[in-house]
Amino acid sequence: MIAKIGSGKSTAGLIRYLFDTKKAKDHTDPHLVASWDGFAPDPGRADDFDATKKLLVADLDLRVKQARRLGRAPERHAWHCSVRAAPGDRHLTDAEWADIARRVVTATGIAPERDPDGCRWVAVRHADDHIHIAATKVRGDLRTARHWNDYLKADKELAAVEKEYGLHQVMRGDRTAAKRPTRAETEKAHRAGKTKTSREHLRTTVRQLVAIATSPEEFLHLLDGVEGVLVDVQHFPCGDIRGYKVAVEGDTNAASEPIWFSGAKLAPDLSFPKIRERLTAIEAPPAAEESSRRRPNPWHQATAAAERIPHHLDQTDDDASQAHLAAFGEAIDVLPLLAPSHLRPQLQQAAAAFERATRSRIQAEHHHARALRGAARAMVREPAPKDGAALAMFLDAAVLVVIAAARWHELRHHDQQVAAAQQALLRLQAAYEQAAAAPLAALTQQRPPQQTVVWHIRHLRQAVPAHAEQVIEDPAFDALTATLAKAEAAGHDPERLLQQAADQGALDDARHPARVLTWRIQRLSARPAPSARARAAQARSTTQRVAAPVHTAAAARVPEPTHARRR
């Protein structure tokens, strides 16, 4: 059920609309289902409709007139709340709607329970799926009703009604969502032939710049350089920056003035204080003069940081978890700027969807996610190699992060964030399938001899026994064996690499675990191979671990993967 609440200056106008059947063609059989005392005159059931309607208005306005003579009546004294059932809900009876109306006026403070001075109100039904509650906001003691946050209180009560009546439970937010475009904004964009409103375009632009910038000053500098966007930075009298507002060039109001949007109007986390807080919790990217030999690959760093997020979300520190989700959202925001053109639409839609999952009522402590924020900004300064492997590697980790994010929000009953994460997941999976196709195909062509494959299967069954069979049957298994062979040729221990890859995150959520292991091992093997002394130390450490015995005879009978036999 959904409530909409408003107020007006005319009780007569509101009652006229609710009982009208001529102009409002969808109004059928308007009548009262409940009232403040159960005896209010009902124009819909009276012989003299007009006279009864006037009498009802007079009864509702009685206290308003009394308060007005004392100069205490509110200007917008008419309170209006519509309550609508979901499309799939059963038709409720008049008695059920009456109960719902009483619960709403009680919850909102219009007519508190057992309060003889509660406001006067009526509930009108003129359709099967909704009612309207009309009230006047002057109490019997001639004070104005205390109905602050009436929408939130009504919404909370309707959530309880849905459960008790067995109705569809509407997905509810926590007031941290970005404001949706108004109908006027949407129609204006449609007339101009645009797919996005100015509000949506500016929100995307600002979010991407926040994800790129390394300081508040750099953010404002980048924003000032965006073509087609007007920027106005406000300052305190002392000279410090107070905030900013932006407008799309050419988007004007009736007075030919730019239509400005402050950061907070674009999204709650895009106000300047929020941006400043986030940008002070960033690891500085490596200096440009550092040699490429010493500077780590930022795509590998970002992927490694992303792979740790599901582990962070399993911990008890919700503030840190929220920070990691916000940082991951920034990394997703920059991907459309770095990806090939054929992947950008899917990635833009994924970023727009996941934006809702980056915020909740939980306050993020941004210093917990410094590594990912720093790596994401370094990615912008060092584009991914053209073979697409680095982008596919990051998207593979991103899919698992979004699955974990949906689960984290679900446990905390963040319904809108769960839906946003699920929508982003579909887009990311589609982008990943496209991005991974070419790199995996190239690796598959380098599949090692069957004897080497059997040897790697032994390692696999020792390192990830719970997922070994699923990995072997994965179509990407050939790419995994090729990656292991290349790593071994570079001086790495395949079994140890598999163990390290498995330790970096659970494979339970992976649809294609061989792909996940392929990308992790490819990233791990990019590091310098350990020296002979280091390998000896690793061997001593391995012998000290309790491991399951490997029977040579059983290993020799390892069948060739079914997808390999079909080739």
C-alpha positions as CSV (number, residue, x, y, z in Angstrom):
1,M,0.0,0.0,0.0
2,I,1.1,3.5,-0.8
3,A,0.1,6.7,0.9
4,K,0.2,10.2,-0.6
5,I,-0.3,13.2,1.7
6,G,-0.9,16.8,0.9
7,S,-2.6,19.9,2.3
8,G,-4.7,22.7,0.9
9,K,-6.7,25.8,1.7
10,S,-10.2,24.6,0.8
11,T,-12.2,21.8,2.5
12,A,-15.1,22.4,0.2
13,G,-12.9,22.0,-2.9
14,L,-11.4,18.7,-1.6
15,I,-14.8,17.2,-0.8
16,R,-16.2,18.4,-4.1
17,Y,-13.4,16.5,-5.9
18,L,-13.8,13.3,-3.8
19,F,-17.5,13.0,-4.6
20,D,-17.4,14.2,-8.2
21,T,-18.4,11.7,-10.8
22,K,-18.8,14.0,-13.8
23,K,-15.3,15.4,-14.4
24,A,-13.6,12.5,-12.7
25,K,-14.8,9.6,-14.9
26,D,-13.0,7.0,-12.8
27,H,-15.0,7.9,-9.7
28,T,-17.8,5.3,-9.1
29,D,-20.2,5.2,-6.2
30,P,-18.4,7.7,-3.9
31,H,-19.4,7.2,-0.3
32,L,-18.0,7.4,3.3
33,V,-16.5,4.3,4.9
34,A,-15.5,5.9,8.1
35,S,-15.5,9.3,9.9
36,W,-14.3,10.9,13.2
37,D,-17.4,9.9,15.1
38,G,-19.1,7.4,12.8
39,F,-22.1,9.7,12.2
40,A,-20.8,12.2,9.6
41,P,-23.3,13.1,6.9
42,D,-22.7,11.0,3.7
43,P,-23.5,12.8,0.5
44,G,-23.1,9.5,-1.4
45,R,-26.0,7.9,0.5
46,A,-28.3,10.9,0.9
47,D,-31.3,11.8,-1.1
48,D,-30.2,15.5,-1.3
49,F,-26.6,15.2,-2.5
50,D,-25.8,18.9,-2.6
51,A,-27.3,19.8,0.8
52,T,-25.6,16.9,2.5
53,K,-22.3,17.8,0.9
54,K,-22.6,21.3,2.3
55,L,-23.5,20.0,5.7
56,L,-20.4,17.7,5.6
57,V,-18.1,20.6,4.7
58,A,-19.6,22.7,7.5
59,D,-19.1,20.0,10.1
60,L,-15.5,19.5,9.0
61,D,-14.8,23.2,9.0
62,L,-16.5,24.0,12.3
63,R,-13.3,24.1,14.4
64,V,-11.4,25.9,11.6
65,K,-13.9,28.8,11.7
66,Q,-13.7,28.9,15.5
67,A,-9.9,29.0,15.4
68,R,-9.9,31.6,12.7
69,R,-11.9,34.0,14.8
70,L,-9.1,33.7,17.3
71,G,-6.4,34.1,14.7
72,R,-5.1,30.6,15.3
73,A,-6.2,28.7,12.2
74,P,-3.5,27.4,9.8
75,E,-3.7,28.8,6.3
76,R,-3.6,25.3,4.7
77,H,-6.0,23.7,7.0
78,A,-7.3,20.9,4.7
79,W,-5.3,17.6,5.1
80,H,-5.6,15.0,2.4
81,C,-4.2,11.4,2.4
82,S,-4.9,8.9,-0.3
83,V,-4.2,5.2,0.4
84,R,-3.9,2.9,-2.6
85,A,-3.6,-0.9,-2.6
86,A,-1.1,-2.7,-4.9
87,P,-2.5,-3.8,-8.4
88,G,-2.4,-7.5,-7.4
89,D,-4.1,-7.1,-4.1
90,R,-7.6,-8.4,-3.4
91,H,-10.5,-6.0,-3.2
92,L,-10.9,-4.9,0.4
93,T,-14.4,-4.4,2.0
94,D,-15.7,-1.1,3.3
95,A,-15.1,-2.3,6.8
96,E,-11.5,-3.2,6.1
97,W,-10.9,0.2,4.5
98,A,-12.5,1.9,7.5
99,D,-10.1,0.1,9.8
100,I,-7.1,1.2,7.7
101,A,-8.3,4.8,7.7
102,R,-8.6,4.8,11.5
103,R,-5.1,3.4,11.8
104,V,-3.7,6.0,9.5
105,V,-5.2,9.0,11.2
106,T,-4.1,7.6,14.6
107,A,-0.5,7.0,13.4
108,T,-0.1,10.4,11.8
109,G,-1.4,12.4,14.8
110,I,-4.5,13.7,13.0
111,A,-6.8,11.8,15.4
112,P,-4.7,10.0,18.1
113,E,-6.4,7.1,19.8
114,R,-8.6,7.9,22.8
115,D,-8.2,11.6,22.2
116,P,-11.6,13.4,22.3
117,D,-10.0,16.5,20.8
118,G,-8.7,14.8,17.7
119,C,-9.3,16.4,14.4
120,R,-12.4,15.8,12.3
121,W,-11.9,13.5,9.4
122,V,-13.8,11.3,6.9
123,A,-12.6,8.5,4.6
124,V,-14.2,8.5,1.1
125,R,-14.2,5.5,-1.2
126,H,-14.9,6.1,-4.9
127,A,-13.0,3.1,-6.4
128,D,-12.2,-0.5,-5.6
129,D,-8.5,-0.1,-4.9
130,H,-8.1,3.1,-2.8
131,I,-9.6,5.6,-0.4
132,H,-9.1,9.2,0.4
133,I,-8.9,10.6,3.9
134,A,-10.0,14.3,4.2
135,A,-9.4,16.1,7.5
136,T,-9.2,19.6,8.9
137,K,-6.1,20.2,11.0
138,V,-7.7,22.1,13.9
139,R,-8.3,20.0,17.1
140,G,-11.2,20.3,19.5
141,D,-9.0,22.5,21.8
142,L,-8.4,24.7,18.8
143,R,-4.8,23.9,18.6
144,T,-3.2,22.8,15.3
145,A,-2.6,19.0,15.0
146,R,0.9,17.8,15.6
147,H,1.4,15.7,12.4
148,W,5.1,16.1,11.6
149,N,6.6,13.3,9.5
150,D,3.0,12.2,8.8
151,Y,4.1,10.4,5.6
152,L,6.7,8.3,7.3
153,K,4.3,7.4,10.1
154,A,1.6,6.5,7.7
155,D,4.0,4.4,5.6
156,K,5.1,2.5,8.7
157,E,1.6,1.8,9.7
158,L,0.7,0.6,6.1
159,A,3.6,-1.8,6.2
160,A,2.0,-3.4,9.3
161,V,-1.4,-3.4,7.5
162,E,0.1,-5.2,4.6
163,K,1.4,-8.0,6.8
164,E,-1.8,-8.3,8.8
165,Y,-4.1,-8.3,5.8
166,G,-1.9,-10.6,3.7
167,L,-1.4,-7.9,1.0
168,H,1.5,-7.3,-1.3
169,Q,4.4,-5.8,0.8
170,V,5.7,-2.7,-1.0
171,M,9.4,-2.1,-1.3
172,R,10.2,0.7,1.1
173,G,13.2,3.0,1.2
174,D,15.1,4.7,4.0
175,R,15.1,8.3,2.6
176,T,18.6,8.0,1.3
177,A,17.6,7.6,-2.4
178,A,18.4,10.2,-4.9
179,K,15.4,12.3,-5.9
180,R,13.7,11.1,-9.0
181,P,13.1,13.4,-11.9
182,T,9.7,15.2,-11.7
183,R,7.1,14.5,-14.4
184,A,7.8,18.0,-15.8
185,E,11.5,17.3,-16.1
186,T,10.8,13.9,-17.8
187,E,8.4,15.4,-20.3
188,K,10.8,18.3,-21.0
189,A,13.6,15.9,-21.8
190,H,11.3,13.8,-24.0
191,R,10.3,16.9,-26.0
192,A,14.0,17.8,-26.5
193,G,14.7,14.2,-27.7
194,K,16.9,13.4,-24.7
195,T,17.1,10.0,-23.0
196,K,18.0,11.6,-19.6
197,T,16.7,14.5,-17.7
198,S,19.1,17.3,-16.8
199,R,19.0,16.1,-13.2
200,E,20.1,12.6,-14.2
201,H,22.8,13.8,-16.6
202,L,24.3,16.1,-14.0
203,R,24.1,13.3,-11.3
204,T,26.1,10.9,-13.6
205,T,28.6,13.6,-14.5
206,V,29.3,14.6,-10.8
207,R,29.5,11.0,-9.6
208,Q,32.1,10.2,-12.3
209,L,34.2,13.3,-11.4
210,V,34.1,12.4,-7.7
211,A,35.4,9.0,-8.6
212,I,38.3,10.5,-10.5
213,A,39.3,13.4,-8.3
214,T,41.8,13.0,-5.5
215,S,40.9,16.2,-3.6
216,P,37.9,18.6,-3.2
217,E,39.9,21.2,-5.1
218,E,40.6,18.9,-8.0
219,F,36.9,17.9,-8.1
220,L,35.8,21.5,-8.5
221,H,38.5,22.1,-11.1
222,L,37.4,19.1,-13.2
223,L,33.7,20.1,-12.8
224,D,34.5,23.6,-14.1
225,G,36.0,22.1,-17.2
226,V,33.1,19.9,-18.3
227,E,31.6,21.1,-21.6
228,G,28.0,22.0,-21.5
229,V,27.8,22.2,-17.7
230,L,27.5,25.5,-15.8
231,V,29.1,25.7,-12.3
232,D,28.5,28.1,-9.4
233,V,30.7,27.7,-6.3
234,Q,29.4,29.3,-3.2
235,H,31.7,30.6,-0.4
236,F,31.4,31.5,3.2
237,P,32.3,35.1,4.2
238,C,35.7,33.8,5.4
239,G,36.4,32.5,1.9
240,D,36.0,28.8,2.6
241,I,33.9,26.8,0.1
242,R,30.3,26.3,1.3
243,G,28.9,24.3,-1.7
244,Y,28.3,24.2,-5.4
245,K,25.5,24.0,-7.8
246,V,25.4,22.9,-11.4
247,A,23.1,23.4,-14.5
248,V,23.0,22.1,-18.0
249,E,23.8,24.8,-20.5
250,G,20.7,25.8,-22.3
251,D,18.3,24.3,-19.8
252,T,16.4,27.4,-18.6
253,N,13.1,28.3,-16.8
254,A,10.4,30.6,-18.0
255,A,12.5,33.6,-17.0
256,S,15.4,32.3,-19.2
257,E,17.5,31.6,-16.1
258,P,19.5,28.4,-15.7
259,I,17.9,25.6,-13.8
260,W,20.4,25.0,-11.0
261,F,20.8,21.8,-8.9
262,S,22.8,21.8,-5.7
263,G,24.8,18.7,-5.0
264,A,22.4,17.5,-2.4
265,K,19.5,17.8,-4.8
266,L,21.3,15.4,-7.2
267,A,21.9,12.8,-4.5
268,P,22.4,12.8,-0.7
269,D,26.1,11.9,-1.0
270,L,26.9,14.5,-3.6
271,S,26.7,17.6,-1.3
272,F,30.0,19.3,-1.0
273,P,30.6,18.4,2.7
274,K,29.9,14.7,1.8
275,I,32.3,14.9,-1.2
276,R,35.0,16.6,0.9
277,E,34.7,13.8,3.5
278,R,35.1,11.1,0.9
279,L,38.0,12.7,-0.9
280,T,40.0,13.1,2.2
281,A,40.0,9.3,2.7
282,I,42.0,8.4,-0.4
283,E,45.4,6.8,-0.8
284,A,47.5,9.0,-3.1
285,P,48.2,7.3,-6.4
286,P,51.9,6.4,-7.1
287,A,54.0,9.3,-8.3
288,A,54.4,9.4,-12.1
289,E,58.2,9.4,-11.9
290,E,58.2,5.9,-10.3
291,S,59.5,3.3,-12.7
292,S,57.0,0.9,-14.1
293,R,59.0,-1.9,-12.5
294,R,58.3,-0.7,-9.0
295,R,54.7,0.7,-9.6
296,P,52.0,-2.0,-9.1
297,N,49.4,-2.5,-11.7
298,P,46.4,-0.4,-10.5
299,W,43.9,-2.8,-12.2
300,H,45.4,-5.7,-10.2
301,Q,45.3,-3.6,-7.1
302,A,41.6,-2.6,-7.6
303,T,40.7,-6.2,-8.3
304,A,42.5,-7.4,-5.2
305,A,40.7,-4.8,-3.1
306,A,37.4,-5.6,-4.6
307,E,37.9,-9.3,-3.9
308,R,38.3,-8.5,-0.2
309,I,35.0,-6.7,0.0
310,P,32.8,-9.9,0.5
311,H,35.0,-10.8,3.5
312,H,34.6,-7.3,4.9
313,L,30.8,-7.5,4.5
314,D,30.8,-10.7,6.6
315,Q,32.2,-8.8,9.6
316,T,30.3,-7.0,12.3
317,D,31.5,-3.4,11.5
318,D,28.6,-2.0,9.5
319,D,30.2,1.4,9.2
320,A,33.3,-0.1,7.5
321,S,31.1,-2.3,5.3
322,Q,29.1,0.7,4.1
323,A,32.4,2.5,3.3
324,H,33.6,-0.4,1.1
325,L,30.3,-0.4,-0.8
326,A,30.6,3.3,-1.4
327,A,34.2,2.9,-2.6
328,F,33.2,0.1,-4.9
329,G,30.4,2.3,-6.3
330,E,33.1,4.8,-7.3
331,A,35.1,2.1,-9.0
332,I,32.0,1.1,-11.0
333,D,31.4,4.8,-11.9
334,V,34.7,5.1,-13.7
335,L,34.4,1.9,-15.7
336,P,32.3,3.5,-18.5
337,L,35.1,6.0,-19.0
338,L,37.8,3.3,-19.4
339,A,35.9,0.4,-21.2
340,P,35.7,-0.2,-24.9
341,S,32.7,1.5,-26.6
342,H,30.6,-1.7,-27.0
343,L,30.7,-2.3,-23.2
344,R,29.9,1.2,-22.1
345,P,26.0,1.1,-22.3
346,Q,25.9,-2.0,-20.0
347,L,28.5,-0.5,-17.6
348,Q,26.7,2.9,-17.5
349,Q,23.4,1.1,-16.6
350,A,25.2,-1.0,-14.0
351,A,26.7,2.1,-12.4
352,A,23.4,3.9,-12.4
353,A,21.6,1.0,-10.8
354,F,24.3,0.3,-8.1
355,E,24.3,3.9,-7.1
356,R,21.3,3.2,-4.9
357,A,23.1,0.4,-3.2
358,T,26.0,2.6,-2.1
359,R,23.9,4.4,0.5
360,S,21.8,3.6,3.5
361,R,21.1,5.0,6.9
362,I,24.4,3.4,8.1
363,Q,27.1,6.1,8.3
364,A,30.1,5.1,6.2
365,E,33.6,5.5,7.7
366,H,35.4,6.1,4.5
367,H,39.0,5.7,5.8
368,H,38.3,1.9,5.7
369,A,38.3,1.8,1.9
370,R,41.4,3.9,1.1
371,A,43.0,1.1,-1.0
372,L,40.2,0.6,-3.5
373,R,39.6,4.4,-3.8
374,G,43.3,5.0,-4.6
375,A,43.5,2.1,-7.0
376,A,40.3,3.2,-8.9
377,R,41.9,6.7,-9.4
378,A,45.1,5.1,-10.6
379,M,43.1,3.0,-13.1
380,V,42.1,6.3,-14.8
381,R,45.7,7.4,-15.1
382,E,46.8,4.0,-16.5
383,P,44.2,2.5,-18.9
384,A,43.8,-1.2,-19.1
385,P,45.8,-3.2,-21.7
386,K,44.0,-3.6,-25.0
387,D,43.7,-7.4,-24.7
388,G,40.8,-6.9,-22.3
389,A,42.1,-9.3,-19.6
390,A,42.4,-6.6,-16.9
391,L,38.9,-5.3,-17.4
392,A,37.5,-8.9,-17.4
393,M,39.4,-9.6,-14.3
394,F,38.0,-6.7,-12.4
395,L,34.4,-7.4,-13.7
396,D,34.7,-11.0,-12.5
397,A,35.5,-9.7,-9.0
398,A,32.8,-7.1,-9.3
399,V,30.1,-9.6,-9.9
400,L,30.9,-11.4,-6.7
401,V,31.0,-8.1,-4.8
402,V,27.5,-7.2,-6.0
403,I,26.1,-10.6,-5.0
404,A,27.6,-10.1,-1.5
405,A,26.3,-6.5,-1.4
406,A,22.7,-7.7,-2.1
407,R,23.0,-10.3,0.6
408,W,24.4,-7.7,3.1
409,H,21.5,-5.3,2.4
410,E,18.9,-8.0,2.6
411,L,20.0,-9.0,6.1
412,R,19.5,-5.4,7.1
413,H,16.1,-5.1,5.3
414,H,17.3,-2.4,2.9
415,D,14.7,-3.4,0.2
416,Q,15.5,-0.7,-2.3
417,Q,19.2,-1.4,-2.1
418,V,18.7,-5.1,-2.6
419,A,16.7,-4.4,-5.8
420,A,19.3,-2.0,-7.0
421,A,22.1,-4.5,-6.5
422,Q,20.2,-7.2,-8.3
423,Q,19.6,-4.9,-11.2
424,A,23.3,-3.9,-11.3
425,L,24.2,-7.6,-11.2
426,L,22.4,-8.4,-14.4
427,R,24.2,-5.5,-16.2
428,L,27.6,-6.4,-14.9
429,Q,27.2,-10.1,-15.8
430,A,26.2,-9.1,-19.3
431,A,29.3,-6.8,-19.6
432,Y,31.5,-9.4,-18.1
433,E,30.5,-12.1,-20.6
434,Q,31.4,-9.8,-23.4
435,A,34.6,-8.6,-21.9
436,A,35.9,-12.1,-21.0
437,A,35.1,-13.8,-24.3
438,A,38.3,-12.8,-26.2
439,P,40.9,-13.2,-23.3
440,L,39.5,-16.6,-22.3
441,A,39.4,-17.8,-26.0
442,A,43.1,-16.7,-26.4
443,L,44.1,-18.7,-23.2
444,T,42.1,-21.7,-24.3
445,Q,44.2,-22.0,-27.5
446,Q,47.2,-22.4,-25.2
447,R,45.9,-25.5,-23.4
448,P,48.9,-27.6,-22.2
449,P,49.3,-31.3,-23.0
450,Q,47.0,-33.8,-21.2
451,Q,49.8,-35.0,-18.9
452,T,50.2,-31.5,-17.6
453,V,46.5,-31.1,-17.2
454,V,46.3,-34.2,-15.1
455,W,49.1,-32.9,-12.9
456,H,47.2,-29.6,-12.4
457,I,44.0,-31.5,-11.5
458,R,46.0,-33.1,-8.7
459,H,46.9,-29.7,-7.4
460,L,43.3,-28.5,-7.9
461,R,41.9,-31.3,-5.8
462,Q,44.3,-30.5,-3.0
463,A,43.8,-26.8,-3.0
464,V,40.0,-26.5,-3.5
465,P,38.6,-30.0,-2.9
466,A,35.0,-28.7,-2.4
467,H,34.9,-27.1,-5.8
468,A,37.3,-29.3,-7.8
469,E,34.7,-31.2,-9.9
470,Q,32.8,-28.0,-10.7
471,V,36.0,-26.3,-11.8
472,I,37.0,-29.3,-14.0
473,E,33.6,-29.3,-15.7
474,D,33.7,-25.5,-16.3
475,P,34.2,-24.6,-19.9
476,A,36.9,-22.2,-18.8
477,F,39.0,-25.0,-17.3
478,D,41.3,-25.1,-20.4
479,A,42.1,-21.4,-19.8
480,L,42.8,-22.1,-16.2
481,T,45.3,-24.9,-17.1
482,A,47.0,-22.7,-19.6
483,T,47.3,-19.9,-17.0
484,L,48.8,-22.4,-14.5
485,A,51.3,-23.7,-17.1
486,K,52.4,-20.2,-17.9
487,A,52.8,-19.4,-14.2
488,E,54.8,-22.6,-13.6
489,A,57.1,-21.7,-16.6
490,A,57.7,-18.3,-14.9
491,G,59.0,-20.1,-11.7
492,H,55.8,-20.2,-9.6
493,D,54.4,-23.2,-7.7
494,P,51.0,-24.0,-9.3
495,E,49.7,-25.7,-6.2
496,R,50.6,-22.8,-4.0
497,L,49.1,-20.4,-6.5
498,L,45.8,-22.3,-6.5
499,Q,45.8,-22.3,-2.7
500,Q,46.5,-18.5,-2.6
501,A,43.7,-17.9,-5.2
502,A,41.2,-20.0,-3.2
503,D,42.2,-18.1,0.0
504,Q,41.4,-14.8,-1.6
505,G,37.7,-15.4,-1.5
506,A,35.0,-18.1,-1.4
507,L,33.9,-19.6,-4.7
508,D,30.4,-20.4,-3.5
509,D,28.8,-17.5,-5.4
510,A,30.8,-18.0,-8.6
511,R,28.8,-19.3,-11.5
512,H,32.1,-20.2,-13.3
513,P,34.7,-20.9,-10.6
514,A,37.4,-21.8,-13.2
515,R,37.1,-18.2,-14.6
516,V,37.5,-16.8,-11.1
517,L,40.6,-18.9,-10.4
518,T,42.0,-18.0,-13.8
519,W,41.9,-14.3,-13.2
520,R,43.2,-14.6,-9.6
521,I,46.1,-16.8,-10.7
522,Q,46.9,-14.5,-13.6
523,R,47.1,-11.6,-11.2
524,L,49.2,-13.5,-8.6
525,S,51.6,-14.8,-11.2
526,A,52.2,-11.3,-12.5
527,R,54.3,-10.8,-9.4
528,P,58.0,-11.8,-9.4
529,A,58.5,-15.5,-8.9
530,P,59.9,-16.4,-5.4
531,S,63.6,-17.0,-5.1
532,A,65.0,-20.5,-4.4
533,R,65.4,-19.6,-0.7
534,A,61.8,-18.4,-0.6
535,R,60.5,-21.6,-2.3
536,A,62.4,-23.7,0.2
537,A,60.7,-21.8,3.1
538,Q,57.3,-22.2,1.4
539,A,58.0,-26.0,1.0
540,R,58.8,-26.3,4.7
541,S,55.6,-24.4,5.6
542,T,53.5,-26.7,3.3
543,T,54.8,-29.9,4.9
544,Q,53.7,-28.6,8.3
545,R,50.1,-28.2,7.2
546,V,47.8,-31.2,7.6
547,A,46.8,-32.1,4.1
548,A,44.6,-34.8,2.7
549,P,46.7,-37.7,1.2
550,V,46.9,-37.9,-2.6
551,H,47.0,-41.4,-4.0
552,T,49.1,-41.6,-7.2
553,A,47.0,-44.4,-8.6
554,A,43.8,-42.5,-8.1
555,A,45.3,-39.4,-9.6
556,A,46.4,-41.3,-12.6
557,R,42.8,-42.3,-13.3
558,V,41.7,-38.7,-13.4
559,P,39.4,-38.4,-16.5
560,E,39.8,-35.8,-19.0
561,P,37.3,-33.0,-18.6
562,T,34.1,-33.6,-20.6
563,H,34.2,-30.3,-22.3
564,A,37.8,-31.1,-23.4
565,R,36.8,-34.5,-24.8
566,R,34.0,-32.9,-26.9
567,R,36.5,-30.7,-28.6
